[in-house]
């Protein structure tokens, strides 16, 4: 395993926990160098150390460092990566702690004989992720003789999710559709900033201007995303108006980029709340100086999302924001023994009708799936009585049922049929659910 193969695609990942003689615990990050060859990456400290500068890693298993009088601490990395000190010395090198070769991680041990970079590189798989989330991080000891840090990759991320570095993954959601080139143009902008980004499509088939549905999709997705994942949302009926453009870091460590129109409200709640929010006001991170008044997805959100996913600090993007716009919807509620809500989504292509009624509210009403329990459900002006079951196969093919969907909301289905079409249900229809005595 070469260092190039191990970390060539690593993006702002926590490499190891380190100790500095005068700065306490820090994390080391690794991410691509914009404008450099694809195999080039940068190693930097978080939080930055005084007079610290990134250490450039080349495409081979050689750590390049400036030749300065304080270069000796850099040589401590020779246990894992050979150090080449070039003649030029533009910046100083922070006094990072020594990486112990005597006690490498179990993951690193497997490949230690392959080359001198293995003890460092084997922490990663081919996609820049920790190869074994439970493997011990190599022991690190401070020059001052402080106690070494021991832990795992998972423990490092879990200890402070909001501080997790960007991981190079961008989840992209819009109401652009897939016939127009708008989605492709935005992705070209992102990968033009950093070709190593992992940009994937959450959905581009949100009905035009449907902020609420986009908010539901984001809330469903963020619960399965690792800290450091960036979400770019462009469902923006107010594009070009006075509405703000924002970037948010959640307490769960996720990064959100898009319009301040409530689209992130549910995702923020699902990720533990806001850690920090800023207004996007620094044109240095936009696509072009002249921003289109009708295509902020291309000119603002795509490039800012790419920069964030590549490790640019949130603080560089603009001033703090304290008053994010809420999602203007009335939540489902209990009223006189009934649950009142509405249809959030008719699932494509299976036709299940998803409501905005969360499992917790159903359980608060005291209803749990069991044999013989039936619910009277009024959807708009139609009323049906459905058995409340755990899964589709609890009824025969073609029969209807109510159940908790995998998105943790009450839903109505036909086993191998289309409930929405059968009953003419549409998004926004009112829903009132009562227990049949």
C-alpha positions as CSV (number, residue, x, y, z in Angstrom):
1,X,0.0,0.0,0.0
2,X,1.6,3.3,-1.0
3,X,0.8,6.6,0.6
4,X,-0.5,7.8,-2.7
5,X,-3.1,5.1,-2.9
6,X,-4.0,5.4,0.7
7,X,-4.6,9.1,0.9
8,X,-4.8,10.5,-2.6
9,X,-8.5,10.8,-2.2
10,X,-8.6,11.6,1.5
11,X,-10.5,14.8,2.1
12,X,-10.3,16.8,5.3
13,X,-10.2,13.6,7.3
14,X,-9.0,13.4,10.9
15,X,-5.7,11.5,10.5
16,X,-4.6,11.2,14.1
17,X,-5.0,13.0,17.4
18,X,-1.8,14.7,18.3
19,X,-0.3,16.6,21.2
20,X,1.6,19.8,21.0
21,X,4.0,20.8,23.8
22,X,2.3,24.2,24.0
23,X,-1.1,23.9,22.4
24,X,-2.6,20.8,24.0
25,X,-4.7,18.4,22.0
26,X,-5.0,19.1,18.3
27,X,-6.2,17.1,15.3
28,X,-4.4,16.6,12.0
29,X,-6.4,16.9,8.8
30,X,-5.6,15.7,5.3
31,X,-7.2,17.2,2.2
32,X,-6.4,18.0,-1.4
33,X,-4.4,21.0,-2.5
34,X,-6.6,23.1,-4.8
35,X,-4.8,23.6,-8.1
36,X,-2.2,21.0,-7.4
37,X,-1.9,17.5,-8.9
38,X,-4.7,15.1,-7.8
39,X,-2.3,13.1,-5.7
40,X,-1.2,16.1,-3.7
41,X,-2.7,16.7,-0.3
42,X,-2.2,19.0,2.6
43,X,-1.8,18.1,6.3
44,X,-2.8,20.7,8.7
45,X,-3.6,21.2,12.4
46,X,-7.0,21.9,13.9
47,X,-7.1,24.2,15.7
48,X,-4.3,25.9,14.0
49,X,-1.1,26.2,16.0
50,X,0.7,29.5,16.2
51,X,3.0,30.1,13.2
52,X,1.7,26.8,11.9
53,X,1.6,26.0,8.1
54,X,0.3,23.0,6.3
55,X,2.8,20.3,5.5
56,X,2.6,19.4,1.8
57,X,2.4,15.7,1.1
58,X,3.4,14.7,-2.4
59,X,2.1,11.8,-4.5
60,X,4.7,9.4,-3.1
61,X,5.3,8.3,0.5
62,X,7.5,11.4,1.2
63,X,6.5,14.2,3.6
64,X,7.9,17.5,2.3
65,X,8.6,20.1,5.0
66,X,10.2,23.5,4.9
67,X,13.9,23.5,6.0
68,X,13.9,25.7,9.1
69,X,15.7,25.6,12.3
70,X,12.6,24.1,14.0
71,X,12.4,21.3,11.5
72,X,13.4,18.7,14.0
73,X,9.9,18.0,15.3
74,X,8.9,17.2,11.7
75,X,11.5,14.4,11.6
76,X,9.5,12.7,14.3
77,X,7.1,11.7,11.5
78,X,9.8,9.6,9.9
79,X,8.5,6.7,12.0
80,X,5.6,6.6,9.6
81,X,6.6,8.6,6.6
82,X,10.1,9.4,5.3
83,X,10.8,13.1,5.5
84,X,12.4,15.1,2.7
85,X,13.4,18.6,3.6
86,X,13.7,20.8,0.5
87,X,16.2,23.6,0.3
88,X,13.6,26.4,0.1
89,X,11.9,27.4,3.4
90,X,8.9,29.7,2.9
91,X,7.2,29.0,6.2
92,X,7.8,27.6,9.7
93,X,6.8,24.1,10.8
94,X,4.6,23.6,13.9
95,X,6.0,21.4,16.6
96,X,3.8,18.4,16.1
97,X,4.1,15.4,18.5
98,X,6.0,12.3,17.5
99,X,4.1,9.4,15.9
100,X,5.2,6.3,17.7
101,X,6.4,3.5,15.3
102,X,6.9,1.1,18.2
103,X,3.2,0.8,18.8
104,X,1.3,1.3,15.5
105,X,-2.4,0.5,15.1
106,X,-3.6,-3.0,14.3
107,X,-4.6,-1.8,10.9
108,X,-1.2,-0.3,10.2
109,X,0.6,-3.4,11.4
110,X,-0.9,-5.5,8.6
111,X,1.0,-3.5,6.0
112,X,4.0,-2.2,7.9
113,X,6.3,-4.4,5.8
114,X,5.1,-3.1,2.4
115,X,6.7,0.3,2.6
116,X,7.8,3.0,5.0
117,X,4.6,4.9,4.5
118,X,2.3,2.0,5.5
119,X,2.2,2.8,9.2
120,X,0.6,6.1,8.2
121,X,-1.3,5.2,5.1
122,X,-2.9,1.9,6.3
123,X,-5.3,3.9,8.4
124,X,-7.3,4.6,5.2
125,X,-9.1,2.6,2.7
126,X,-9.1,3.4,-1.0
127,X,-11.7,6.1,-0.6
128,X,-9.9,8.2,2.0
129,X,-11.9,6.7,5.0
130,X,-10.6,5.0,8.0
131,X,-10.0,1.4,7.0
132,X,-11.2,0.1,10.3
133,X,-13.3,2.5,12.4
134,X,-12.6,0.5,15.6
135,X,-8.9,0.1,15.1
136,X,-6.6,1.9,17.6
137,X,-5.1,5.2,16.4
138,X,-1.3,5.0,16.6
139,X,-0.1,6.1,20.0
140,X,1.2,9.7,20.1
141,X,3.4,11.2,22.7
142,X,4.3,14.8,23.3
143,X,7.8,16.1,23.2
144,X,7.2,17.2,26.8
145,X,6.6,13.7,27.9
146,X,2.9,14.1,28.5
147,X,0.8,10.9,28.6
148,X,0.1,9.5,25.1
149,X,-3.4,9.7,23.5
150,X,-5.1,6.4,22.7
151,X,-8.4,5.9,21.0
152,X,-10.2,4.9,17.8
153,X,-11.2,6.6,14.7
154,X,-14.9,6.3,15.7
155,X,-14.1,7.7,19.2
156,X,-12.3,10.7,17.7
157,X,-15.3,11.6,15.6
158,X,-17.8,10.9,18.4
159,X,-16.0,12.9,21.0
160,X,-16.9,16.3,19.4
161,X,-19.2,15.8,16.3
162,X,-19.5,19.6,15.7
163,X,-15.8,19.9,15.4
164,X,-15.5,17.0,12.8
165,X,-13.6,18.1,9.7
166,X,-15.3,18.1,6.3
167,X,-15.1,14.6,4.8
168,X,-15.3,15.5,1.1
169,X,-18.8,14.2,0.6
170,X,-21.5,16.5,-0.9
171,X,-25.2,15.5,-0.9
172,X,-27.0,17.6,-3.5
173,X,-30.7,18.2,-3.6
174,X,-32.7,20.5,-5.9
175,X,-36.0,21.0,-7.7
176,X,-34.2,21.3,-11.0
177,X,-35.3,18.0,-12.5
178,X,-33.0,16.0,-14.7
179,X,-33.8,17.1,-18.2
180,X,-32.3,20.6,-17.9
181,X,-28.5,20.8,-17.6
182,X,-28.7,22.8,-14.3
183,X,-27.7,19.9,-12.1
184,X,-24.8,18.9,-14.3
185,X,-23.6,22.5,-14.4
186,X,-23.6,22.8,-10.6
187,X,-21.7,19.5,-10.3
188,X,-19.1,20.7,-12.8
189,X,-18.6,23.8,-10.7
190,X,-18.1,21.7,-7.6
191,X,-15.7,19.2,-9.2
192,X,-13.9,22.1,-10.9
193,X,-13.0,23.3,-7.4
194,X,-12.0,19.9,-6.2
195,X,-12.1,16.9,-8.6
196,X,-11.8,14.5,-5.7
197,X,-15.1,15.4,-4.1
198,X,-17.7,12.7,-3.7
199,X,-20.8,14.5,-5.0
200,X,-24.0,12.4,-5.0
201,X,-27.6,13.2,-5.8
202,X,-30.0,13.1,-2.9
203,X,-32.9,14.1,-5.3
204,X,-33.5,16.5,-8.1
205,X,-37.2,15.6,-8.5
206,X,-38.5,17.8,-5.7
207,X,-41.7,19.4,-7.1
208,X,-40.9,23.0,-8.1
209,X,-40.7,25.4,-5.1
210,X,-41.7,22.7,-2.6
211,X,-39.5,23.7,0.3
212,X,-41.4,21.5,2.8
213,X,-40.7,18.3,0.8
214,X,-37.0,19.2,0.4
215,X,-36.9,19.8,4.2
216,X,-38.4,16.3,4.8
217,X,-35.8,14.7,2.5
218,X,-32.9,16.5,4.1
219,X,-34.1,15.5,7.6
220,X,-34.5,11.9,6.5
221,X,-31.0,11.9,5.0
222,X,-29.0,13.7,7.6
223,X,-29.7,11.1,10.2
224,X,-27.6,8.6,8.1
225,X,-24.7,11.0,7.2
226,X,-21.4,11.0,9.0
227,X,-20.2,14.2,10.7
228,X,-18.4,16.3,8.1
229,X,-20.8,15.6,5.3
230,X,-21.9,18.7,3.3
231,X,-25.5,19.2,2.1
232,X,-26.2,21.6,-0.7
233,X,-29.9,22.4,-1.2
234,X,-31.3,24.5,-4.0
235,X,-35.0,24.7,-3.6
236,X,-35.3,28.5,-3.8
237,X,-38.4,30.2,-4.9
238,X,-37.0,33.5,-3.6
239,X,-33.8,33.4,-5.6
240,X,-32.5,36.9,-6.3
241,X,-34.7,38.5,-3.6
242,X,-33.6,39.9,-0.2
243,X,-33.6,36.4,1.3
244,X,-30.2,35.4,2.7
245,X,-27.8,32.7,1.6
246,X,-26.4,30.7,4.5
247,X,-24.1,28.0,5.6
248,X,-24.7,26.1,8.8
249,X,-22.7,23.7,10.9
250,X,-25.0,21.5,13.0
251,X,-24.1,20.2,16.5
252,X,-24.0,16.8,14.8
253,X,-21.1,18.1,12.6
254,X,-22.9,18.4,9.3
255,X,-22.5,21.3,6.9
256,X,-25.5,22.8,5.2
257,X,-25.4,25.3,2.3
258,X,-28.4,27.0,0.6
259,X,-31.1,29.7,1.0
260,X,-32.4,30.8,4.3
261,X,-36.0,29.8,3.6
262,X,-36.6,27.1,6.1
263,X,-35.4,24.3,3.9
264,X,-32.8,23.2,6.6
265,X,-35.1,23.6,9.6
266,X,-36.0,19.9,10.0
267,X,-32.4,18.7,9.2
268,X,-31.0,21.0,11.8
269,X,-33.4,19.7,14.4
270,X,-32.6,16.1,13.4
271,X,-28.9,16.8,13.8
272,X,-29.1,18.3,17.3
273,X,-29.4,22.0,16.5
274,X,-27.2,24.8,15.2
275,X,-23.5,25.0,16.2
276,X,-22.8,27.9,14.0
277,X,-24.4,29.7,11.1
278,X,-23.1,32.4,8.7
279,X,-24.3,34.5,5.9
280,X,-22.6,33.8,2.6
281,X,-21.0,37.2,1.9
282,X,-17.4,36.4,0.8
283,X,-17.3,36.4,-3.0
284,X,-13.8,34.8,-2.9
285,X,-15.7,31.5,-2.6
286,X,-18.3,32.2,-5.3
287,X,-18.1,30.8,-8.8
288,X,-17.7,34.2,-10.5
289,X,-17.7,37.9,-9.4
290,X,-20.9,38.7,-11.3
291,X,-23.6,36.5,-9.5
292,X,-26.7,35.6,-11.6
293,X,-29.9,36.9,-10.0
294,X,-31.6,33.6,-11.0
295,X,-29.0,30.9,-10.6
296,X,-27.5,31.0,-7.1
297,X,-27.2,27.2,-7.2
298,X,-24.4,27.6,-9.8
299,X,-22.8,30.8,-8.6
300,X,-23.1,30.6,-4.8
301,X,-24.3,27.3,-3.3
302,X,-22.3,24.8,-5.5
303,X,-19.0,26.6,-5.1
304,X,-19.4,27.3,-1.5
305,X,-20.4,23.7,-0.8
306,X,-17.4,22.5,-2.6
307,X,-15.0,24.7,-0.7
308,X,-16.6,23.7,2.6
309,X,-16.4,20.0,1.7
310,X,-12.7,20.6,0.9
311,X,-12.0,22.0,4.3
312,X,-12.5,25.8,4.1
313,X,-13.6,27.0,7.5
314,X,-17.1,28.2,7.9
315,X,-15.9,31.4,9.5
316,X,-14.3,32.5,6.2
317,X,-17.6,32.7,4.4
318,X,-19.3,35.6,6.1
319,X,-20.7,37.1,9.3
320,X,-22.6,35.1,11.9
321,X,-26.3,34.6,11.7
322,X,-28.5,34.1,14.8
323,X,-32.0,34.2,13.4
324,X,-32.5,31.4,10.8
325,X,-35.8,31.4,9.1
326,X,-38.1,28.6,10.4
327,X,-40.2,26.3,8.2
328,X,-43.6,27.7,8.1
329,X,-45.7,24.6,8.7
330,X,-48.0,23.6,11.5
331,X,-46.8,20.4,13.1
332,X,-49.0,17.3,13.6
333,X,-50.8,17.3,17.0
334,X,-53.2,15.5,19.3
335,X,-56.7,17.0,19.4
336,X,-59.6,15.5,21.4
337,X,-58.2,11.9,21.2
338,X,-57.4,12.2,17.4
339,X,-54.1,12.9,15.7
340,X,-54.3,15.8,13.2
341,X,-51.7,16.2,10.4
342,X,-51.4,16.2,6.7
343,X,-50.0,14.3,3.7
344,X,-46.3,15.0,3.3
345,X,-45.5,12.9,0.3
346,X,-46.9,10.2,-2.0
347,X,-44.0,7.8,-2.4
348,X,-42.7,7.2,-5.9
349,X,-43.0,4.6,-7.3
350,X,-44.7,2.4,-4.7
351,X,-47.6,4.8,-3.8
352,X,-47.4,4.7,0.0
353,X,-48.8,7.9,1.5
354,X,-46.4,9.4,4.1
355,X,-47.9,11.8,6.6
356,X,-46.2,14.4,8.8
357,X,-47.2,12.4,11.9
358,X,-44.1,11.1,13.7
359,X,-43.9,7.7,15.4
360,X,-43.5,9.5,18.8
361,X,-46.9,11.2,18.4
362,X,-48.6,7.9,17.5
363,X,-47.1,6.3,20.6
364,X,-48.1,9.2,22.7
365,X,-51.7,8.5,21.7
366,X,-51.1,5.0,23.0
367,X,-51.4,3.2,19.7
368,X,-49.1,0.3,18.9
369,X,-49.4,-2.3,16.1
370,X,-51.2,-5.4,17.4
371,X,-53.7,-7.9,16.0
372,X,-57.2,-6.4,15.6
373,X,-56.2,-2.8,16.2
374,X,-57.8,-0.5,13.5
375,X,-57.6,3.2,12.7
376,X,-60.2,5.4,11.2
377,X,-58.4,7.7,8.8
378,X,-59.9,10.8,7.1
379,X,-57.7,12.0,4.2
380,X,-59.3,15.2,2.8
381,X,-62.9,14.3,2.2
382,X,-62.3,10.5,2.1
383,X,-62.5,8.1,5.1
384,X,-61.0,4.6,5.4
385,X,-60.6,2.1,8.2
386,X,-57.2,0.4,8.2
387,X,-55.5,-2.2,10.3
388,X,-52.4,-0.9,12.1
389,X,-49.6,-3.3,11.3
390,X,-45.8,-3.6,11.5
391,X,-45.1,-4.4,7.8
392,X,-46.7,-5.0,4.4
393,X,-46.8,-8.7,4.6
394,X,-49.0,-8.6,7.7
395,X,-51.9,-8.3,5.3
396,X,-52.7,-10.1,2.1
397,X,-51.6,-8.8,-1.3
398,X,-53.9,-6.1,-2.4
399,X,-55.1,-5.2,1.1
400,X,-54.6,-1.8,2.7
401,X,-52.9,-1.0,6.0
402,X,-51.4,1.7,8.2
403,X,-47.9,1.3,9.5
404,X,-44.8,3.3,10.6
405,X,-42.7,4.0,7.5
406,X,-38.9,3.6,7.6
407,X,-38.8,7.4,7.8
408,X,-40.4,7.1,11.2
409,X,-43.8,8.6,10.2
410,X,-47.3,7.1,10.0
411,X,-48.0,6.0,6.5
412,X,-50.8,4.3,4.5
413,X,-50.2,1.6,2.0
414,X,-51.6,-1.2,-0.2
415,X,-49.5,-4.4,-0.1
416,X,-48.0,-4.4,-3.6
417,X,-50.4,-1.6,-4.7
418,X,-50.6,2.2,-5.0
419,X,-52.6,3.7,-2.1
420,X,-52.1,7.2,-3.4
421,X,-53.6,6.5,-6.8
422,X,-56.4,4.3,-5.4
423,X,-57.7,7.1,-3.2
424,X,-56.7,10.2,-5.2
425,X,-54.4,11.4,-2.4
426,X,-52.2,14.4,-3.0
427,X,-49.5,16.2,-1.0
428,X,-51.0,18.7,1.5
429,X,-54.3,16.8,2.1
430,X,-55.4,17.0,5.7
431,X,-55.2,13.8,7.8
432,X,-57.2,13.0,10.9
433,X,-56.6,9.6,12.6
434,X,-58.7,8.1,15.3
435,X,-58.7,4.7,17.1
436,X,-61.6,2.5,16.2
437,X,-63.2,1.3,19.5
